[in-house]
């Protein structure tokens, strides 16, 4: 997984529009330093009259000739001429002819062209660093579904700074932003300012419904939605029908509506509604898909914030009994959506709990994937080093010693507490031994005197058949114990005795066996250790050969049959 997503709560707390990287930002930066704007409106009718009197072609050609000489005023005049005739692309191309020092004069004109073309994200970015509150930016944010930011900006803007022929749209966009953020008084005022409300307008009816919802008037909200939904198949009518289906939890109806209309706010609201319905019905796969797609496609919108919160809230449900999911499917879904886990300690605890559950189920690789994400994408400092140790331990269980080694070595840091240092050192040694680098593993453990270090060193020496060293380390481990209640500890004592004998150190064996048999206090392992030394290797092998000859010497040879 890449491209970790900012969490909803963090985005709500700060600025919603971040990381603007579009070409318009360079222009906006210049404006911040030199806030000289062309007037927000101009006499469009005069351009239309000139074209009617002289003919469009002649009027255009005259302006093209003047603009071709590079005069800034002539270029701006050409752009306005195109805007008056609603030739937005041509207007943008004209304004792009301006030199850098003159470009800020056309910022609001270019923003209007982009807005008229439905390029709302471009408008938001172009005006993001403007020195004043820009009505067009507020309108664009509202169309992008960034209602919180839009409402805040509408509260600062003046309708007089909006082009005359966009002022009604300004009022309607403000009404939607205020209604969606629960500011019903401001929403009603904006809607009244739009005027011409005689019924039969799906957009107005839809906005009335949103205002009534913010006022808690459910019956009046539903009535307005039904009116809007009956007024054609445009954006606002379809959004109204979608809202009705979403309130009823009717996923099938929503899917049918999606076949008739798509894009814009309808798409955002459709995905949010389907995500909520699917998750409520434990269809986590499709629910998460709808919501994550919303976040990816409409990251500026408030709906994206809500979608993130919904995913985060449902991640813990994946492993609940009522989710009825196969553990592997639950692990897959969790990992695919782990970027939406809450930030900070809450999210880290969630990931840790899920990884522990996966380890208990024997799903080491899946647990390792989660811990790797947490280690390298969420954590820093000592906490990263601590979780990296858990990751290494899980990867060793998954038979991935190279991955375990990388986890330890990539997270080294000074100042860790001694307990964690010892744990990481042993994990590094285990990983080295598992990759065949036993000498390097022993070097890592050189001088370590903790009981667990003795035991690990003994196991490594046993695996390389270094019997004398294995005997010494197993004996040291056994000597450090206060009791032998655990079967593994008694097995270590047996291995110590065995290693002494395999090394041919009978004196070392006798000394160890004499001491350990008392400490084992009647355990079966005590008798086993005592009897091991009764075997004389030469006499045992001689007896085996004599018994073999006695048994098979008189038998006919196999080749004679």
N, C-alpha and C positions, 0 to 999 in steps of 0.2 A: 504494500500500500504506500502510495505517495500522496503529496499535497494535503497535509493535515489541515483540517478545517477549523477556523476560529469558532469557539463555542458560543452558543446563543447568549448566555448570560453576560459574557465578556463584551460581546458586540452591543448589547442593550445598554451597558454601562458607559460606553464611550462613543466615539464617532463611528457612524455606521459605514461611511464610504471611505475605504482605505486602499492604499496601493494603486492610485490612479496612474496608469502607464500609457494612456492613449496620447496621440499626437497633440490633442487639444490642450494638454497640461502645460506644454512648453509655452503656448500662447497665453494661457491663464497666468503663468508665472510672470510674464512680461506685464500683464495688466495690473498685477498686484503692485508693481513698482511704478507704473505710469497709468493711473486710472482715468484715461481719456476715452470716452465712449462716444460712438455715434448715438444720436437720439434714439430712444427705444421705438419710436414710430416715425413715419415720414408720409408725405402726401402721395399715397399710392394712386389716387384718382388722377393726379396730373400726369403720371406716366401713362395711364390708360388713355387719357385724352390725346396725348401726343401721338401714341400709336394709332389711334383711330383717325387722327387728322392726316398723318403722313404715311401711314401704313406701318405695320410692325417691322417688316424687313428694313425699311429705310431708317426708322428710328433706331433699330438695333445696330445697323451698319455704322451710323454716325457715331454712336457710343463706342463701338468696337475700335473705330479709327482713333478716337481720342485716348481710349484706354491703352491702345497699343503703343502709345508714346511713353507709357510708364507713369503718367501723372496719377497720384493717389486719389485725388478727388474724382477724376474721370473713372477710375476703376470702381470706386465705391458707387458712383452714379450708375454704372453699368450693372453692378450687382443688384442695386435697388430696382432697376428697371426689370430685371428678371424676376425678382421677388414679387413685384406688383402683378406680374403675369403668372405667378405661382410656378415658376420654373426654378425649383429649389436646387437641383443639381447644377444647373448653369450658373446660378447665383454663387454657390459655393466655389465653383471653379474660378469665377471672376475674382472673388475675394482672395483666393489663394495666390493671385498675382502680386499682391502687395508685398513690399519689402518688410522685413522684420519690424522695423521701427514704426511702421504705419499699421501693422496688423491689428494691434489692440483696438483700433477705432471701429473695427467691424466685428468684435467679439459677440455682441448681443445679436447682430444681424445673422451671423453664422449659426449661432445657437437657435435662432428662430427657424432657419432653414432645416437644421437637423431635427428640430422638434416636429416640424410639419411633415418630415419624412418618416417619423416614428422612431428616430434614433435617440431614444430617451437616455440611454446610458452615456452616449457621446455628449449630450447636452449637460448631464450631471457632471461629467468630468471636465468639460470645457469651462464651466463656471464655478468649479469647486473652490478655486482660490481667489475668486473675485473679491475686491475690497468692499463690496456692498452686497446686501441681500438681493438675490436675483429672482424675480418672479418666475422666469422660465425654468430655473433650476428647481424651484419648489414644485412647479407643475410636472417636470420630468420625474422627480422623485416620487410624486404621487402615482404617476403612470407605471413606475417601476415597482410599486407596492411597498416602497420605503416610507410608510405613512408616518411613523414617528418623527423622522427627520423632516419630512415634508411639512407636517403640521407646525413644527417649531419654526421652520423657515417662513411659512405663510404668515405666522404671527408677526414677522419682522418686515415683510415686503409691502409694497404699495401697488395697488392696481393701476395707478397712473403711470407706473414704469413698465406696463405691459402694452404691447402693440394693440391698437384699438380693436382690430378684428380677432384678437385672442382673449379679450377680457371676459367674455362669457365662459370660455373654456377655463380661464383662470378661476372664476368663481366656482365652477363645477368641480374642478380638481381640488380646490380648497375644501369644498363641502365633503368630498369623499375622504380626504386626509383627516379632517376633523371628526367625521363620523366613525371612521375606522379606529380612531384612537380614543373614542368615548367622549369627545368634546362636543356634545350635542348643541349647546347654545351657539358656539362658533359655527358649527355645521349648518344650523338653521339660518343663521345670518348670511352665510355665504350663498346658500341655496336661494334665499329671497333676493339676493343681489343679482343672481343670474336672470331672474324675471322670466316672462313668457311661459309660465307653468299653467297650461290649460288642459293637461292630461294628454295621453296618447304618446308620450315621450318615454321610451324605455329607460334611458339614462336617468331622467329625473325621478321616475318611479323607483328605480333601483336605489338611488341615493336616499330617497325618502325612507325606504325600507331599512337601510343601514342606520339612518338617524333614529328611527323608531326602535331598532334593536339596541342602540346605545342608551336609549331612554328606558329600556326594559318593557316596551309595549309589544309583546309578542304577537297579539292578534292583529294589530295594525301593521306590524312588520310583514306578516304573512300575506295580508291583503295587498300591500304594495308590491310584494314579490310576485304575486299572481298576476297583478296588472302588468308589471314589467315583462313577465314571461309570455304574456299573450300578445306582445307588441312586436312580432316579427321574429327573425332569426339572427339578428345582429349581436354584437358583443354583449350589450347590456341585457338584452332579453335572455340570452343563453346563460349569462352569469346568474340571472334570477332563477331560471329553471334549475341550474346546478345547485344553488343555495337551498331550494326546496327539496331536491333529492338528497342532498347531504344531511339536512335536518332529519329526514326520514330514515337515514342509514341505508339508502337504496343504491348499492354499488352497481347493480345491473342497469338501472336507469342512468347513472352517471356515465357508464361505459357507452351507452347508446347516444347520449348527448355528445360525447367525445368524438363520435363518428360524424357529427354534423358541424362541429365547430372546434377550432383549436387555436392556441397561441395566446400570448399576453396574459392578462389577469385571469382569464378563464382557465388557462393551463395551470397557473399557480394554485388556484382554488380547487381545481379538479384533483391535482396530485395530493394536496393537503387532505381533502375529504376522503379520497380513496385510502390514503395512508392510515387515517384514523379508523376507518371502517374495517380495513384488513387487520390491523393490529388488535382491534376489539374482538375480532373473530379468530385470533391466534394464527392468522395467515401472515407470519412474520416475514417470509421471503418477499411476497409481493408488497407488503406494507412498508418494509424498509426500502425496497426498490423505489416505490413512489416518492417517498420522503427524501431519500438521498438524491434522486433525480431532480427534485425541486431545489434542493440546496445547490446542486451543481449548475443548474440552468438559470436560476434567479437568485444569485447570492446577495443582492442588495435588498431584497424584499423582506418585510417583516414576517411573511409566511415562511421564509427560509429559517428564520430564527425559531419560529414555532415548530417547524419540522425537526430541527436539531434537538430541541427540548423533548419532543415526542420520542425520537429514537433513543436518546439518553435514558429516558424514563422506562423504556421497554427493554433495554439491554439485560437488566437483571432477571426479567421474566423468562428469558430463553431457557434457563436451566430449572425453572420451577416445574413441579410435577404436572400442573394443569396445562403447561405449554404443550405437552405430549410430543416433544421433539426427540429424535434420535440424538444422542450426545454429540456425534460427529457433525450433524447438521447444525446443532446449536453452537458448536465451536466455530464452524465456518461462518455462520451469520454474525456471531460476536466479532470475529476477527475482521470481517468485511466492513463492519460498522464501528470498529473500536475508535476511529477518529472522533466519533461523536460522544465518547464517554465524557463525563463531566471533568472539568479541569481540576488540577490540584489534588489534594489528599483524597477527596471523595472518589474521583475517577481512578486514582492509583489503587485504592483499597478494593474497588470493584474488579479491576483487572487482576489483582493479586488473588482475590477470592475465587474468581473463575479459573485461573490457572491452577490453583490448588485442587479445585474440583476435577479438572481435567487430568491432573497427575493421579489422583485417587482412582480415576477410571482407566488409567493406563494409557491415556491419550497424550503421550509425552511430546510428540511433535507439535500438536496443536497448542499445548501449553507453552512450549518453547516459542512458538510464533508470537503469542501474546506477550510473553516476557521480553522478547527481543524488541517488539514495538515499544514497550514501556521503557526499556533500558535506553534505547538509542533515540527515541523521539519525544519522550516526556520528561525524563529525569536529568539531573545534573549533580555533580559533586559526589558526596559520600553516599547519598541515597541511590545514585546510579550504580556505584560500586557494589552496594549491598544487593540490589536486585540482580545485578550481573552475576553475582555468585549463585543466586537461585536459578538464573538462566543456564549457567554452566552445569549445575547439578542436573537440571532437567534434560539438557542436551546429552549428557553422559548416559542418562537413562534411555534416551532415544537412540543410543549408539552413534552419536555424532561427536566424537572427541575433538575433531578439528574445530567445529563450531564452538565447543566449550572453551577451547584454548583461546580462540579469538575473543570470546566474551570477556574472559579474564584480562587478557593482555591489552585490549582496547579501552579498558576502564580503570587502568591503574591511576592512582592519585595518592598524594601524600596526606598524612594526617588522619588515617583511618584508625579506629580502635583496634587493640591487639586481637580481640576475639575474631573480628572480621578478617584481619590480616591472616590469621592462622587458617581460617576456613578457605579463603581464596588461595592460599599457598597449597593446601591439600588438594583442592580441585584442579589447580594447574598441574600438580604432580600426577594426579589420576589421568588427566587428559594426555599428558606426555607419555605415560606408561601405556595407555590404550592405543597410542599411535606408534608404539614400538620404540620410543625414545626413553628407554628405562634408565640409562645413565644420566640423562638430563633430568629425569624425574627425581632420581636420588639426590642429584645436586641441589634441586630446589628444596629438598627436605633436610639437607645437610645441617646438622647442629640443632634441629628441632627436637625438643624434649617432652612434648605433650604426649599423653597416652595414645591419642588418635594418630599422631605422627609415627610413633613406634609401630602401631598396627599397620598403617599404610606402607611404611617402609618394609615391614616384614612381608606383606602381600606382594609387593613388587619384587623383592628378592626371591620369594618362593616361585613367582612366575618365571624368573630367569634362571632358576635352579642354582642360585647362589646359597647353598644349604647352610653354610656356616653363618653368613650374615642374616639369613632368615631366622635361624635358631636364636641368635642373639637378640634380634628385634622382637620376636614373639615372646621370648623370655622376659624382656624388658617390659613389654606390654602387660604380660600376666603379673609381673611383679608390682606394677602400678595399681592393680585392682584391689579394692577392699573386700569384694565378694565375687562369687562366680554364679550368681543367680541366672544370668543370661546364657542361653545355649551357645551363642556365638563366642562368648568369652571362654567357655569350657573347650570349644573347638579350637580356639587359638592355643590353649595349653597343650592340646593333643598335637597340634602342628609343630609347636616348639620341640616337643620330645621327638617327633618324627624327623624334624630337620637335623637335630643333633645326631641321630643315628645315621641319616643319609650322608651327613658330612663326615662320618667316621669318628666323631668326637664322643666316645663312650664315657669318658670322664665327665664331660659337660652334661651328657644325658643323665648320668647317675646323680649328679649334684642337683640338677633341675627336678628330676623325678622324685627325689627324696623330699624336697621342699614342697613341691606342688601337690603331691598326694595327700599331704596333711591338710593343705588349704582347701582341697576339693571336698574334703570331709564326707567320704563315703559315696560320692557321685560315681556313676558307672565309668566316667572318663578316668577316674583315679586308678581303677583296676586295669584299664586298658593301657595307661601309661606305664604302670608297674610291670606288666607282662611283656611289653615291647622289648625291654632290654634282656629278657631271658633268651632271646633268639641269637644263637651264634651263627653268623652268616655262612662260614665255611662248612660247619657241621650240618647246617640245614640243607645246603646244596648237595653235599655228599650223600645225605640220607635220601634226598629226592632221586638221585641217580641210581642208588642201590635199589630203591623201591621200583623204579622204572624197569631196570634189568630183570628183576625178579618176576615182574608181571608180564613182560613181553619177550624175554629171551627165548622161551620154548615155543613161542607161536610161529607157525609157518610164515615165510616171507610172502608179502602181498603180491609180488611179481610172479609167484609160482602157481597161482590159481588160474 
